Amino acid sequence: MDGAPDVTRITTDYRNDYAPSVSGDILAWQKAKGFPFGWEIMALVGDNRMQLTTNFYYDMAPQVQGRDIVWYGWDGYDYEIFLYNADKNETIQITDNRFDDVGPMVWNGAVVWESYPAVEADILLYRDGEIQEISDNLEDDISPRIWDRFVVWQGFDGDDFELWLYDMSTGNEAIKLTSNDYDDVQPSIMDGLLVWMAYVDNWDAEIYYLDLTEIPYQPKALTENEDDDLDPQTAGRRVIWRTERDGRNMIMLAEPKP
């Protein structure tokens, strides 16, 4: 077809490949080794194809940003966090404990993830060789996302999930962005915009956003209807999400104005 982009097949063997992530000229994914041998983390750095892990365990869910790849992997006891830097061609194990650390995200070498030292989850941050706990309560804090100097996550406050924001530039305690009687979940943050799903009437989901360049922070509704508005993502100051209407799924796009 004239004008169609070239499509290149990256993997060509008979093993399953999942969870691709890309940033610049770096692509990472997880490859099945076949039962009971788990998964490995594979990468394509420029034209250089690499296998970043070689073990009999499960290495999962790689995320790429800049020159870094982060993932979580089983070490024989529990899941730990690993970070590979393409410029140094070096992998480091960030965590080494006896509880699960999962769901990592990376931005400019800073890594955030969910940690399960007890029944509930906490949000931890790795930066400049140090690990710190940035959520502080007795309930679940999950789904961390990171962009620039900000870390956002959803935390249970005893009644429902609310959103919390941590500013790495200040080091102050995280602030609670939402405070209501319904769930605020699935945050996505990029380019100064934060978006999420809010079950405003505890029935169908709406899309909300917050402009991080506007102080004080003010959550605003992007949708207000009887449909389910789901799975928001943001980049380039635009928002994309999925709407369920009359048994159909549609993709929606918006560009919130300041």
ZAPANU-547080 format. One record per atom (N, C-alpha, C): residue in three letters; atom name; y, x, z. Coordinates in steps of 0.001 Angstrom, whole numbers. Last residue first. Layout:
REM residues N
resn,name,y,x,z
Ala,CA,Y,X,Z
...
REM end
This chain:
REM residues 258
resn,name,y,x,z
Pro,N,24908,-5514,28630
Pro,CA,25507,-5174,29928
Pro,C,26348,-6319,30484
Lys,N,22232,-7466,27243
Lys,CA,23565,-6917,27138
Lys,C,24103,-6589,28525
Pro,N,18833,-6916,26308
Pro,CA,19812,-7415,27288
Pro,C,21154,-6698,27151
Glu,N,17176,-7698,23723
Glu,CA,18025,-6571,24028
Glu,C,19111,-7044,24987
Ala,N,13759,-8673,23148
Ala,CA,15130,-8969,23555
Ala,C,15860,-7645,23838
Leu,N,10910,-10157,21715
Leu,CA,11746,-8971,21824
Leu,C,13161,-9373,22194
Met,N,7508,-11292,21954
Met,CA,8937,-11537,22009
Met,C,9689,-10218,22231
Ile,N,4579,-12450,20506
Ile,CA,5290,-11264,21003
Ile,C,6791,-11507,20862
Met,N,2400,-15097,21526
Met,CA,3447,-14580,20650
Met,C,4108,-13384,21310
Asn,N,-488,-17035,21581
Asn,CA,184,-15867,22128
Asn,C,1172,-15336,21099
Arg,N,-1144,-20536,22127
Arg,CA,-905,-19389,21255
Arg,C,-243,-18256,22042
Gly,N,-1236,-22799,23688
Gly,CA,-2490,-22150,23351
Gly,C,-2368,-20951,22438
Asp,N,1493,-23330,24052
Asp,CA,642,-24266,23301
Asp,C,-637,-23595,22811
Arg,N,2222,-20008,24653
Arg,CA,2821,-21323,24416
Arg,C,1871,-22159,23557
Glu,N,2823,-17022,26202
Glu,CA,1767,-17997,25942
Glu,C,2396,-19381,25823
Thr,N,4344,-14037,25181
Thr,CA,4544,-15409,25634
Thr,C,3350,-16271,25234
Arg,N,4845,-10693,26062
Arg,CA,3946,-11661,25442
Arg,C,4198,-13039,26039
Trp,N,7653,-8460,25342
Trp,CA,6670,-9120,26216
Trp,C,5857,-10119,25400
Ile,N,10139,-5932,25445
Ile,CA,9131,-6652,24679
Ile,C,8130,-7256,25658
Val,N,13487,-4933,25462
Val,CA,12365,-5451,26239
Val,C,11424,-6197,25303
Arg,N,15618,-2031,25202
Arg,CA,15080,-3285,24702
Arg,C,13849,-3667,25524
Arg,N,16427,510,25838
Arg,CA,17268,-599,26301
Arg,C,16852,-1933,25677
Gly,N,14331,2178,25116
Gly,CA,15479,2079,24230
Gly,C,16391,915,24552
Ala,N,11872,87,26582
Ala,CA,12265,1409,26089
Ala,C,13450,1191,25163
Thr,N,9566,-1880,28504
Thr,CA,10914,-1573,28050
Thr,C,11021,-127,27590
Gln,N,7410,-4729,28768
Gln,CA,7589,-3281,28641
Gln,C,9001,-3042,28132
Pro,N,5659,-7415,30423
Pro,CA,6872,-6817,29843
Pro,C,6799,-5293,29810
Asp,N,3499,-9449,30760
Asp,CA,3296,-8055,30358
Asp,C,4534,-7407,29744
Leu,N,4712,-12758,29858
Leu,CA,3806,-11817,30505
Leu,C,3956,-10400,29963
Asp,N,5488,-15994,30422
Asp,CA,6052,-14790,29826
Asp,C,5470,-13601,30574
Asp,N,4360,-19161,29884
Asp,CA,4038,-17929,30602
Asp,C,4589,-16758,29807
Asp,N,6909,-21763,29685
Asp,CA,5844,-20928,29138
Asp,C,5516,-19799,30107
Glu,N,9089,-23141,30439
Glu,CA,7820,-23628,30975
Glu,C,6631,-22835,30439
Asn,N,11823,-20861,31261
Asn,CA,11172,-21892,30459
Asn,C,9878,-22341,31141
Glu,N,13688,-18318,31015
Glu,CA,13687,-19456,31945
Glu,C,13139,-20649,31175
Thr,N,14159,-14774,30845
Thr,CA,13565,-16014,30356
Thr,C,13637,-17077,31443
Leu,N,15689,-13028,32275
Leu,CA,15713,-12900,30824
Leu,C,15098,-14130,30162
Ala,N,17642,-13026,35177
Ala,CA,16573,-13674,34426
Ala,C,16765,-13452,32935
Lys,N,18384,-10073,37060
Lys,CA,18813,-11172,36192
Lys,C,17617,-11719,35434
Pro,N,19312,-8259,39998
Pro,CA,18269,-8807,39130
Pro,C,18780,-10011,38346
Gln,N,21573,-5830,40454
Gln,CA,21552,-7289,40399
Gln,C,20440,-7763,39458
Tyr,N,22877,-3213,42402
Tyr,CA,21806,-3700,41549
Tyr,C,21712,-5216,41625
Pro,N,26524,-2866,42516
Pro,CA,25193,-2951,43121
Pro,C,24162,-3507,42138
Ile,N,26020,-949,39603
Ile,CA,25963,-932,41065
Ile,C,26932,-1977,41602
Glu,N,24286,-388,36696
Glu,CA,25223,-1296,37355
Glu,C,24984,-1298,38865
Thr,N,22285,1080,35673
Thr,CA,23618,1670,35572
Thr,C,24666,816,36266
Leu,N,20002,-390,35774
Leu,CA,20160,640,36802
Leu,C,21505,1352,36723
Asp,N,19686,-3724,35401
Asp,CA,20344,-2582,34776
Asp,C,20651,-1544,35859
Leu,N,16788,-5585,35408
Leu,CA,17842,-5029,36250
Leu,C,18376,-3788,35556
Tyr,N,15067,-8664,34603
Tyr,CA,15466,-7285,34351
Tyr,C,16589,-6898,35304
Tyr,N,12208,-10833,34225
Tyr,CA,13465,-10452,34861
Tyr,C,13785,-9006,34509
Ile,N,10398,-13433,32805
Ile,CA,10763,-12022,32701
Ile,C,12136,-11812,33328
Glu,N,8085,-15626,34507
Glu,CA,9307,-15373,33756
Glu,C,9545,-13861,33723
Ala,N,5051,-17504,34697
Ala,CA,5779,-16255,34863
Ala,C,7022,-16216,33986
Asp,N,4468,-20636,36381
Asp,CA,4466,-19793,35192
Asp,C,5354,-18578,35415
Trp,N,4325,-20878,39411
Trp,CA,3455,-21512,38431
Trp,C,3386,-20655,37173
Asn,N,6281,-20207,41208
Asn,CA,4886,-20028,41618
Asn,C,3919,-20730,40676
Asp,N,8678,-20153,40047
Asp,CA,8281,-21442,40620
Asp,C,6833,-21431,41069
Val,N,8655,-17361,39419
Val,CA,9784,-17984,40108
Val,C,9413,-19305,40766
Tyr,N,7108,-14813,39221
Tyr,CA,6561,-16173,39268
Tyr,C,7520,-17060,40059
Ala,N,8150,-12296,37098
Ala,CA,8454,-13012,38338
Ala,C,7916,-14434,38250
Met,N,7685,-9068,35749
Met,CA,7293,-10467,35744
Met,C,7614,-11078,37102
Trp,N,10346,-6757,34762
Trp,CA,9142,-7142,35477
Trp,C,8854,-8623,35266
Val,N,12321,-3796,34088
Val,CA,11889,-5159,33783
Val,C,10612,-5460,34543
Leu,N,15105,-1705,34086
Leu,CA,13896,-2082,34807
Leu,C,13565,-3525,34480
Leu,N,16770,828,32307
Leu,CA,16471,-595,32428
Leu,C,15138,-779,33155
Gly,N,17187,3497,31763
Gly,CA,18161,2803,32589
Gly,C,17917,1327,32784
Asp,N,14917,4305,30287
Asp,CA,16256,4324,29681
Asp,C,17258,3450,30439
Met,N,12530,2341,32006
Met,CA,12821,3345,30989
Met,C,14275,3190,30540
Ile,N,9896,665,33614
Ile,CA,11213,1270,33733
Ile,C,11380,2354,32679
Ser,N,8248,-2202,34754
Ser,CA,8326,-1200,33691
Ser,C,9750,-659,33689
Pro,N,6154,-3915,37143
Pro,CA,7420,-3289,36739
Pro,C,7229,-2303,35598
Gln,N,4316,-6100,38025
Gln,CA,4241,-5382,36752
Gln,C,5575,-4784,36326
Val,N,6100,-8657,39948
Val,CA,5001,-7729,39656
Val,C,5176,-7068,38294
Asp,N,6922,-10743,42480
Asp,CA,7563,-9910,41464
Asp,C,6610,-8751,41190
Asp,N,6090,-13936,43749
Asp,CA,5643,-12595,43378
Asp,C,6508,-11994,42271
Tyr,N,8435,-15582,45986
Tyr,CA,7468,-15567,44893
Tyr,C,7160,-14119,44510
Asp,N,10624,-15783,47654
Asp,CA,9375,-16394,48105
Asp,C,8361,-16506,46967
Asn,N,12429,-12633,47940
Asn,CA,12337,-14056,47629
Asn,C,10988,-14582,48095
Ser,N,13926,-9946,47073
Ser,CA,13580,-10547,48362
Ser,C,13603,-12057,48183
Thr,N,14034,-6814,45375
Thr,CA,13886,-8269,45359
Thr,C,13499,-8755,46740
Leu,N,14391,-4151,46134
Leu,CA,15217,-4718,45069
Leu,C,15173,-6234,45036
Lys,N,14640,-2207,48890
Lys,CA,13953,-3402,48422
Lys,C,14854,-4102,47404
Ile,N,14645,1348,48634
Ile,CA,15344,93,48872
Ile,C,14539,-1054,48267
Ala,N,13346,4213,50366
Ala,CA,13306,3262,49258
Ala,C,14032,1976,49636
Glu,N,15517,6538,52025
Glu,CA,14408,5605,52032
Glu,C,14495,4659,50833
Asn,N,16857,9316,50079
Asn,CA,16938,8259,51084
Asn,C,15713,7355,51011
Gly,N,16906,11156,48093
Gly,CA,15907,11353,49133
Gly,C,15973,10317,50236
Thr,N,18605,11300,45896
Thr,CA,19180,11155,47232
Thr,C,18175,11478,48330
Ser,N,17056,11602,43664
Ser,CA,18257,12428,43764
Ser,C,18880,12362,45151
Met,N,15020,9746,43690
Met,CA,14682,11122,44040
Met,C,15917,11987,44245
Asp,N,15048,6632,44895
Asp,CA,15909,7517,44117
Asp,C,15653,8956,44553
Tyr,N,12904,3886,44661
Tyr,CA,13185,5148,45341
Tyr,C,13973,6045,44402
Leu,N,12517,430,45097
Leu,CA,13055,1501,44263
Leu,C,13376,2716,45129
Trp,N,10320,-2399,44902
Trp,CA,10989,-1359,45676
Trp,C,11406,-233,44744
Leu,N,9713,-5904,44685
Leu,CA,9918,-4610,44040
Leu,C,10735,-3678,44926
Glu,N,7065,-7859,46243
Glu,CA,8457,-7601,45899
Glu,C,8553,-6217,45259
Phe,N,4533,-10250,46682
Phe,CA,4909,-8947,46169
Phe,C,6392,-8915,45800
Asp,N,4488,-12092,49818
Asp,CA,4306,-11962,48371
Asp,C,4703,-10547,47960
Asp,N,4193,-11772,52618
Asp,CA,4186,-13108,52011
Asp,C,3884,-13049,50511
Gly,N,4067,-9135,53195
Gly,CA,3456,-10057,54156
Gly,C,3364,-11462,53626
Asp,N,5024,-7765,51066
Asp,CA,5865,-7791,52267
Asp,C,5325,-8713,53344
Phe,N,3653,-5464,48812
Phe,CA,3449,-6730,49518
Phe,C,4234,-6703,50828
Gly,N,5390,-3984,46098
Gly,CA,4852,-3875,47447
Gly,C,4741,-5238,48097
Gln,N,5570,-2229,43087
Gln,CA,5492,-3537,43731
Gln,C,4801,-3374,45073
Trp,N,7983,386,42292
Trp,CA,6640,-145,42494
Trp,C,6721,-1545,43071
Val,N,9727,3163,40873
Val,CA,9675,1756,41233
Val,C,8223,1346,41416
Val,N,11783,5956,40980
Val,CA,10409,5483,41108
Val,C,10460,4031,41558
Phe,N,14198,7896,39164
Phe,CA,13798,6669,39846
Phe,C,12281,6462,39855
Arg,N,15234,9853,37600
Arg,CA,15176,10126,39035
Arg,C,14615,8953,39837
Asp,N,13225,9283,34874
Asp,CA,14386,10043,35308
Asp,C,14276,10316,36809
Trp,N,10772,7069,36014
Trp,CA,11657,7440,34904
Trp,C,12868,8151,35476
Ile,N,7677,5654,36927
Ile,CA,8695,6676,37140
Ile,C,9474,6916,35857
Arg,N,5838,3275,38850
Arg,CA,6347,3720,37558
Arg,C,7499,4682,37820
Pro,N,2986,2101,40699
Pro,CA,4224,2889,40596
Pro,C,4544,3249,39156
Ser,N,1094,25,41678
Ser,CA,1703,31,40337
Ser,C,3000,830,40273
Ile,N,1662,-745,45218
Ile,CA,854,-424,44045
Ile,C,1712,-376,42777
Asp,N,1182,-1107,48544
Asp,CA,2200,-674,47591
Asp,C,1458,-129,46383
Asp,N,61,-3357,51022
Asp,CA,-220,-2661,49771
Asp,C,1046,-2357,48983
Glu,N,1403,-2740,54379
Glu,CA,852,-3570,53314
Glu,C,643,-2739,52046
Leu,N,2796,-1422,56270
Leu,CA,1388,-1648,56557
Leu,C,712,-2490,55497
Asn,N,4992,1145,54918
Asn,CA,4719,-138,55566
Asn,C,3216,-288,55718
Asp,N,6559,3047,52992
Asp,CA,6309,3120,54428
Asp,C,6175,1721,55006
Ser,N,6553,5299,50263
Ser,CA,6489,3918,50744
Ser,C,6047,3962,52201
Ile,N,6443,7991,49846
Ile,CA,7749,7355,49671
Ile,C,7716,5859,49961
Glu,N,5124,10949,50999
Glu,CA,4889,9510,50958
Glu,C,6234,8813,50884
Gln,N,4999,13949,49072
Gln,CA,5595,13134,50115
Gln,C,5244,11668,49909
Ile,N,4113,17246,48268
Ile,CA,3723,15839,48243
Ile,C,4416,15115,49384
Glu,N,5427,19955,46281
Glu,CA,5285,19252,47554
Glu,C,4890,17798,47331
Gly,N,6034,21159,43873
Gly,CA,4936,21701,44664
Gly,C,4677,21013,45980
Asp,N,8055,19569,42783
Asp,CA,8352,20941,43199
Asp,C,7296,21490,44154
Arg,N,6440,16628,43768
Arg,CA,7587,17224,43092
Arg,C,7842,18603,43666
Tyr,N,4678,13685,44014
Tyr,CA,4540,15144,43939
Tyr,C,5722,15685,43155
Leu,N,4490,10858,46038
Leu,CA,5257,11568,45028
Leu,C,4988,13061,45155
Leu,N,2720,7795,46694
Leu,CA,2995,9203,46953
Leu,C,3691,9837,45754
Ile,N,2415,4699,48175
Ile,CA,2926,5402,47005
Ile,C,3290,6830,47414
Asp,N,-629,3244,49528
Asp,CA,705,3821,49671
Asp,C,1108,4492,48367
Ala,N,-2733,432,50232
Ala,CA,-2299,1521,49352
Ala,C,-884,1961,49682
Glu,N,-4959,-278,53039
Glu,CA,-3833,-569,52147
Glu,C,-3452,671,51347
Val,N,-7010,1022,54415
Val,CA,-7317,-165,53616
Val,C,-6211,-435,52608
Ala,N,-6109,4461,53902
Ala,CA,-6678,3411,54750
Ala,C,-6990,2216,53858
Pro,N,-5346,6043,51836
Pro,CA,-5832,6716,53047
Pro,C,-6454,5738,54036
Tyr,N,-4973,5737,48825
Tyr,CA,-5668,4810,49718
Tyr,C,-6225,5540,50940
Ser,N,-2191,5840,46624
Ser,CA,-3092,6561,47511
Ser,C,-3672,5583,48528
Glu,N,-898,5833,43369
Glu,CA,-1382,5018,44494
Glu,C,-2371,5844,45310
Trp,N,1738,8142,42319
Trp,CA,425,7499,42240
Trp,C,186,6626,43459
Val,N,3810,10375,40401
Val,CA,3648,9341,41428
Val,C,2292,8678,41233
Val,N,5187,13554,39719
Val,CA,4046,12655,39574
Val,C,4046,11649,40724
Ala,N,7356,15543,37774
Ala,CA,7175,14761,39002
Ala,C,6086,13712,38764
Gly,N,7559,16583,35202
Gly,CA,6807,17332,36195
Gly,C,6632,16641,37527
Asn,N,8918,14542,33789
Asn,CA,9535,15853,34003
Asn,C,8880,16631,35142
Trp,N,6815,12228,35104
Trp,CA,8102,12339,34422
Trp,C,8727,13676,34795
Val,N,3759,10328,35263
Val,CA,4483,11602,35330
Val,C,5804,11494,34582
Met,N,1398,8496,37258
Met,CA,2396,8520,36184
Met,C,3223,9789,36371
Pro,N,-1955,7603,38357
Pro,CA,-773,8475,38313
Pro,C,105,8230,37090
Gly,N,-4163,5995,39504
Gly,CA,-3025,5418,38790
Gly,C,-1812,6305,38687
Val,N,-5190,7302,42792
Val,CA,-5413,6761,41442
Val,C,-4087,6341,40802
Asp,N,-7090,8628,45286
Asp,CA,-5755,8726,44702
Asp,C,-5902,8356,43233
Asp,N,-9203,7893,48029
Asp,CA,-8898,7739,46611
Asp,C,-7404,7866,46316
Phe,N,-9969,10534,50405
Phe,CA,-9695,9141,50050
Phe,C,-9207,9090,48610
Arg,N,-10044,13121,51342
Arg,CA,-11263,12331,51410
Arg,C,-10986,10850,51231
Asn,N,-8381,15545,49217
Asn,CA,-8565,14850,50488
Asn,C,-9872,14070,50456
Asp,N,-6211,16822,47345
Asp,CA,-7531,17292,47782
Asp,C,-7776,16726,49167
Thr,N,-4006,16658,44508
Thr,CA,-4504,16145,45785
Thr,C,-5890,16699,46068
Ile,N,-3604,18254,42199
Ile,CA,-2488,17951,43100
Ile,C,-2982,17512,44468
Gln,N,-4900,20823,40528
Gln,CA,-5346,19660,41283
Gln,C,-4296,19380,42345
Ile,N,-3667,21900,37354
Ile,CA,-3699,22018,38811
Ile,C,-4217,20714,39408
Thr,N,-4073,23688,34370
Thr,CA,-4360,22451,35093
Thr,C,-4364,22737,36589
Glu,N,-2193,25166,31766
Glu,CA,-2729,25266,33122
Glu,C,-2938,23876,33703
Asn,N,-433,26018,29741
Asn,CA,-1866,25873,29484
Asn,C,-2635,25969,30797
Lys,N,2258,26005,30006
Lys,CA,1541,27007,30804
Lys,C,54,27051,30468
Asp,N,2757,23943,28215
Asp,CA,3459,25210,28047
Asp,C,2756,26336,28807
Ala,N,1192,21817,29161
Ala,CA,859,22432,27879
Ala,C,1550,23768,27680
Asn,N,-187,21199,32253
Asn,CA,1060,21524,31569
Asn,C,753,22324,30308
Tyr,N,-1918,18658,33990
Tyr,CA,-1985,19745,33003
Tyr,C,-619,19934,32368
Leu,N,-3026,17544,37071
Leu,CA,-1864,17685,36201
Leu,C,-2048,18896,35301
Phe,N,-4833,15081,38969
Phe,CA,-4785,16351,38253
Phe,C,-3609,16349,37278
Ile,N,-5902,13557,41961
Ile,CA,-4907,13613,40894
Ile,C,-4849,15024,40302
Glu,N,-9158,12098,42780
Glu,CA,-8012,12960,43042
Glu,C,-7113,13003,41799
Tyr,N,-11561,9943,44239
Tyr,CA,-10687,10249,43117
Tyr,C,-9481,11068,43567
Asp,N,-14370,11420,46051
Asp,CA,-13379,10378,45802
Asp,C,-12540,10794,44601
Tyr,N,-16527,13207,45839
Tyr,CA,-16332,12429,47060
Tyr,C,-15426,11219,46822
Gly,N,-16556,14297,43353
Gly,CA,-17820,14293,44086
Gly,C,-17756,13491,45362
Asp,N,-14143,13874,42248
Asp,CA,-14462,15255,42607
Asp,C,-15785,15384,43352
Trp,N,-12840,11990,39562
Trp,CA,-13782,12030,40686
Trp,C,-14149,13487,40970
Gly,N,-9370,11923,38656
Gly,CA,-10755,12278,38405
Gly,C,-11565,12328,39681
Tyr,N,-6469,10845,36874
Tyr,CA,-7228,10911,38116
Tyr,C,-8698,11126,37802
Trp,N,-3820,12710,35187
Trp,CA,-4940,11770,35234
Trp,C,-5547,11792,36625
Val,N,-1211,13856,33012
Val,CA,-1703,13598,34366
Val,C,-2844,12593,34280
Ile,N,358,16265,31114
Ile,CA,-667,15230,31096
Ile,C,-1185,15085,32522
Asp,N,3532,17403,29821
Asp,CA,2585,17201,30918
Asp,C,1587,16089,30622
Arg,N,5691,17667,28236
Arg,CA,4625,18655,28053
Arg,C,3521,18512,29096
Gly,N,6491,14334,27984
Gly,CA,6979,15684,27744
Gly,C,5826,16621,27435
Gln,N,3727,12750,29269
Gln,CA,5190,12704,29181
Gln,C,5674,14133,29010
Val,N,757,10820,29362
Val,CA,1480,11966,28810
Val,C,2979,11709,28885
Gln,N,-2070,10079,31274
Gln,CA,-718,9686,30910
Gln,C,43,10934,30483
Pro,N,-5529,9092,31336
Pro,CA,-4479,10101,31177
Pro,C,-3149,9472,30784
Ala,N,-7873,7657,32633
Ala,CA,-6518,7132,32449
Ala,C,-5439,8207,32328
Met,N,-10179,9910,34330
Met,CA,-9743,8616,33814
Met,C,-8237,8549,33563
Asp,N,-13280,11309,34757
Asp,CA,-11863,11648,34617
Asp,C,-11220,10552,33783
Tyr,N,-16124,11430,36602
Tyr,CA,-15279,10502,35852
Tyr,C,-13833,10956,35904
Tyr,N,-18470,14204,36198
Tyr,CA,-17803,13141,36927
Tyr,C,-16966,12268,35989
Phe,N,-19483,16598,35413
Phe,CA,-20385,15453,35344
Phe,C,-19795,14230,36042
Asn,N,-17114,18415,33340
Asn,CA,-17882,18197,34566
Asn,C,-18800,17001,34355
Thr,N,-14362,19488,32105
Thr,CA,-15781,19679,31778
Thr,C,-16567,19580,33078
Thr,N,-11182,18686,30708
Thr,CA,-12127,18633,31819
Thr,C,-13547,18846,31288
Leu,N,-9868,19049,28302
Leu,CA,-9211,19516,29528
Leu,C,-10135,19499,30734
Gln,N,-10396,20132,25206
Gln,CA,-11095,19364,26237
Gln,C,-10615,19884,27583
Met,N,-8175,19957,22366
Met,CA,-8629,20570,23614
Met,C,-9436,19595,24439
Arg,N,-6806,20926,19292
Arg,CA,-7636,19945,19994
Arg,C,-8284,20624,21198
Asn,N,-3762,21630,17996
Asn,CA,-4803,22221,18844
Asn,C,-5539,21135,19618
Asp,N,-1544,20852,16699
Asp,CA,-2788,20843,15920
Asp,C,-3973,21350,16723
Gly,N,-112,19437,19446
Gly,CA,190,19896,18101
Gly,C,-1052,19748,17245
Val,N,-2764,18858,21229
Val,CA,-1447,19447,21466
Val,C,-1006,20112,20165
Leu,N,-4806,16469,22185
Leu,CA,-4377,17077,20928
Leu,C,-2943,17540,21149
Ala,N,-7370,16227,24650
Ala,CA,-5958,16298,24260
Ala,C,-5820,16910,22880
Met,N,-9507,14479,26972
Met,CA,-9294,15227,25737
Met,C,-7804,15220,25396
Ile,N,-11386,14276,29827
Ile,CA,-10032,14137,29290
Ile,C,-9884,15070,28096
Glu,N,-14549,12535,30091
Glu,CA,-13738,13751,30078
Glu,C,-12355,13423,29524
Trp,N,-16735,10546,32152
Trp,CA,-15702,10692,31131
Trp,C,-15053,12063,31233
Gly,N,-20287,10239,32927
Gly,CA,-18877,9941,33106
Gly,C,-18003,10140,31884
Phe,N,-23036,10553,32861
Phe,CA,-22212,11748,32877
Phe,C,-20720,11486,32822
Pro,N,-25507,9230,32744
Pro,CA,-24582,8975,33861
Pro,C,-23489,10034,33968
Phe,N,-23924,7736,29901
Phe,CA,-24456,7549,31260
Phe,C,-25510,8615,31561
Gly,N,-21502,9607,28071
Gly,CA,-22783,8924,28122
Gly,C,-23329,8880,29527
Lys,N,-19034,10573,27969
Lys,CA,-20089,11560,27799
Lys,C,-21467,10908,27781
Ala,N,-16090,9254,26486
Ala,CA,-17356,9019,27173
Ala,C,-18327,10159,26904
Lys,N,-12815,10442,26957
Lys,CA,-13988,10377,26082
Lys,C,-15246,10200,26912
Gln,N,-9402,9549,27081
Gln,CA,-10638,9809,27803
Gln,C,-11817,9550,26880
Trp,N,-6535,11342,25720
Trp,CA,-7396,10174,25850
Trp,C,-8616,10550,26679
Ala,N,-3333,12344,24432
Ala,CA,-4458,12508,25354
Ala,C,-5252,11221,25414
Leu,N,-1092,14195,22442
Leu,CA,-1896,12981,22566
Leu,C,-3047,13281,23506
Ile,N,2021,15548,21698
Ile,CA,850,15615,22574
Ile,C,208,14240,22683
Asp,N,4456,15613,20467
Asp,CA,3309,16057,19671
Asp,C,2044,16195,20518
Gly,N,5736,12858,22189
Gly,CA,6030,13960,21281
Gly,C,4819,14323,20449
Ser,N,3096,11434,23781
Ser,CA,4498,11784,23974
Ser,C,4788,12993,23104
Val,N,534,9013,24406
Val,CA,1184,9979,23527
Val,C,2626,10201,23951
Ser,N,-2763,8010,25208
Ser,CA,-1367,8107,25633
Ser,C,-721,9214,24820
Pro,N,-5688,5922,25189
Pro,CA,-4819,6928,24583
Pro,C,-3396,6863,25140
Ala,N,-8176,4692,26344
Ala,CA,-6946,4982,27102
Ala,C,-6081,6064,26462
Tyr,N,-11207,6063,24867
Tyr,CA,-10384,5020,25469
Tyr,C,-9067,5599,25983
Asp,N,-14059,6420,22842
Asp,CA,-12775,6990,23259
Asp,C,-11861,5863,23715
Asn,N,-17571,6974,22697
Asn,CA,-16441,6058,22862
Asn,C,-15209,6807,23371
Arg,N,-19108,9072,20214
Arg,CA,-18851,8693,21602
Arg,C,-17600,7825,21688
Tyr,N,-19531,10108,17746
Tyr,CA,-20138,8823,18039
Tyr,C,-19948,8386,19491
Asp,N,-16480,11536,16307
Asp,CA,-17868,11588,16763
Asp,C,-18356,10182,17105
Thr,N,-13816,11593,15648
Thr,CA,-14767,11394,14552
Thr,C,-16227,11452,14998
Thr,N,-10431,10900,16378
Thr,CA,-11780,11156,16868
Thr,C,-12787,10771,15799
Ile,N,-8269,10396,14633
Ile,CA,-8225,11530,15550
Ile,C,-9620,11898,16038
Arg,N,-7426,9521,11464
Arg,CA,-8455,9315,12475
Arg,C,-8542,10557,13344
Thr,N,-4239,8587,10495
Thr,CA,-5176,9693,10660
Thr,C,-6171,9357,11749
Val,N,-2348,6942,8164
Val,CA,-3168,6755,9346
Val,C,-4204,7868,9387
Asp,N,958,6827,6919
Asp,CA,-349,7467,6891
Asp,C,-1061,7226,8221
Pro,N,2559,3611,6397
Pro,CA,2448,4922,7049
Pro,C,1047,5488,6897
Ala,N,3418,2209,3234
Ala,CA,2632,2133,4460
Ala,C,2521,3521,5084
Gly,N,4655,2442,780
Gly,CA,5494,2439,1970
Gly,C,4737,2375,3278
Asp,N,2167,649,-921
Asp,CA,3381,1440,-1012
Asp,C,4204,1305,266
Met,N,-1193,848,0
Met,CA,0,0,0
Met,C,1245,885,0
REM end
